[in-house]
Amino acid sequence: MQNHGRKGERPIRGAGSRGGAEPAPPAYDADTVLRHAVETLGFLISRHPLTLYARRLEKLKHVAASDLHRHVGRAVTTIGWLVTGKVVSTKDDEPMEFVSFEDTTAIYETTLFPDAYSRFCHMLSYTRPYLLRGRVEEDFGAITLTVSELRFLDQ
C-alpha cells in the first residue's frame, strides 16, 4: 500500500475496515429497481410500464392495440399508457381531445368528444395506466377508439 501522507505517517483505513474488501450490500429485487427508476426519472427505461401490471391484465378481458382493426364498429375495452394528446375545439367552440395511447403491442389513437372530454380530462396523466372503453372506428383506413369510459388501471 502506498503512503500518500507525510513521511513516517501510516495510511488511514476506512472506518470499520480490517484490511479486506468491504461486504457488498444485497442487490435490490427487480420491483424495487423499477420503482426507483420511476421515482428518479419519472419513467422506465428498461421495459414498458404496463409490464408492471401483468398480473392484473391477465384477469381483464381487453383488446390489444394491434388487434383493434379486427373490431371496427364494436365496443371494446383496451389498456393504455398515455403518449400524447392535442386539445382542439369543435365548430361550436367546445373542447375535445385527440389522445394517443399505447399498450405493449402498438400505439393507437383515441378521440374524446366534448362530453367524454369534460368527464375525463382531469384524469389524463403521463404517469398512470388506463382502462378505456369505446367504439372502434375506421375512417379512410385509420383506426381510432371513440372513448366513452376512462378509468385508472391501477385503482
C-alpha positions in Angstrom: 0.0 0.0 0.0 1.4 3.4 -0.9 1.7 6.1 1.6 0.4 9.4 0.2 0.7 11.3 3.5 3.7 12.9 5.1 6.9 11.0 5.7 6.5 8.5 8.5 2.7 8.5 8.7 0.7 5.3 8.4 -2.0 5.1 5.8 -5.6 5.6 7.1 -8.1 2.8 6.5 -11.8 3.3 6.2 -14.0 3.1 9.3 -14.6 -0.5 10.3 -12.1 -1.8 7.7 -10.0 -4.8 8.7 -7.9 -4.6 5.5 -10.2 -6.9 3.4 -12.9 -6.0 0.9 -16.0 -4.3 2.3 -19.1 -6.6 2.2 -21.3 -5.8 -0.8 -24.9 -4.9 0.1 -27.5 -7.3 -1.3 -28.9 -6.4 -4.8 -32.3 -4.8 -5.0 -35.1 -7.0 -6.3 -36.5 -6.2 -9.8 -39.6 -4.4 -8.5 -37.6 -2.1 -6.3 -35.2 -1.2 -9.2 -38.2 -0.4 -11.4 -39.9 1.6 -8.7 -36.7 3.6 -8.1 -36.3 4.3 -11.8 -39.9 5.7 -12.0 -39.3 7.8 -8.8 -36.0 9.1 -10.1 -36.6 9.6 -13.8 -40.3 9.7 -14.0 -40.4 6.8 -16.5 -39.0 3.3 -17.1 -36.1 2.8 -19.4 -35.7 -0.9 -19.1 -39.2 -2.0 -20.2 -42.7 -0.8 -20.9 -44.5 0.4 -17.8 -47.6 -1.7 -18.5 -45.5 -4.8 -17.8 -45.7 -3.9 -14.1 -49.4 -4.7 -14.3 -49.1 -8.1 -16.0 -51.0 -10.0 -13.2 -53.9 -7.5 -13.3 -54.0 -7.6 -17.1 -54.3 -11.4 -17.1 -57.6 -11.1 -15.3 -59.0 -8.4 -17.6 -60.7 -9.1 -20.9 -59.3 -6.4 -23.3 -58.3 -6.0 -26.9 -54.7 -5.4 -27.7 -53.9 -2.2 -29.7 -52.5 -4.3 -32.5 -55.9 -6.1 -32.9 -58.2 -3.1 -32.9 -58.6 -3.3 -36.7 -60.4 -6.6 -36.2 -63.1 -4.9 -34.0 -64.3 -2.0 -36.2 -67.9 -1.0 -35.3 -67.8 -2.8 -31.9 -67.5 -1.5 -28.4 -64.2 -2.8 -26.8 -62.1 -2.4 -23.7 -58.4 -1.5 -24.1 -55.5 -0.9 -21.9 -53.3 2.2 -22.5 -50.5 4.4 -21.4 -50.9 8.0 -22.5 -48.3 9.1 -25.1 -49.5 12.5 -26.2 -52.7 14.5 -26.8 -54.0 17.5 -28.6 -56.9 19.6 -27.4 -59.0 21.2 -30.2 -62.3 23.0 -30.3 -65.4 21.9 -32.2 -67.2 24.2 -34.6 -69.4 25.1 -31.5 -66.2 26.1 -29.6 -66.4 23.1 -27.3 -63.1 21.5 -26.2 -62.3 17.9 -27.2 -59.1 15.9 -27.4 -57.3 13.5 -29.6 -55.1 11.3 -27.4 -52.5 8.7 -28.4 -52.2 5.7 -26.1 -50.0 2.7 -26.3 -50.0 -0.8 -24.9 -47.2 -3.3 -25.2 -48.3 -4.2 -28.8 -48.8 -0.8 -30.6 -49.7 2.9 -30.3 -53.4 3.7 -31.0 -55.4 6.9 -31.4 -58.4 7.8 -29.4 -61.0 10.6 -29.6 -62.6 12.2 -26.5 -65.5 14.1 -27.9 -66.8 17.1 -25.8 -69.0 15.0 -23.5 -66.2 12.4 -22.7 -63.6 15.2 -22.6 -65.5 17.1 -19.9 -65.9 14.0 -17.8 -62.3 12.6 -18.1 -59.9 15.5 -19.0 -58.9 16.0 -15.3 -57.8 12.3 -15.2 -55.3 12.4 -18.1 -51.7 11.9 -16.9 -48.5 10.6 -18.4 -47.7 8.6 -15.3 -50.6 6.1 -14.9 -52.1 3.3 -16.8 -55.7 3.4 -18.1 -58.6 1.1 -18.9 -60.5 2.6 -21.8 -63.9 1.6 -23.2 -65.2 2.8 -26.5 -66.2 2.1 -30.1 -63.6 1.2 -32.7 -64.0 3.4 -35.8 -62.3 3.3 -39.2 -62.1 6.4 -41.3 -60.0 6.4 -44.5 -58.1 3.4 -43.2 -57.2 5.0 -39.9 -58.4 3.1 -36.8 -59.5 5.1 -33.8 -61.2 4.4 -30.5 -64.0 6.8 -29.6 -63.8 6.9 -25.8 -66.9 6.5 -23.7 -65.3 5.4 -20.4 -61.9 6.0 -18.9 -60.6 4.6 -15.6 -57.2 4.2 -14.0 -56.0 0.6 -14.3 -54.0 0.9 -11.1 -57.0 1.5 -8.8 
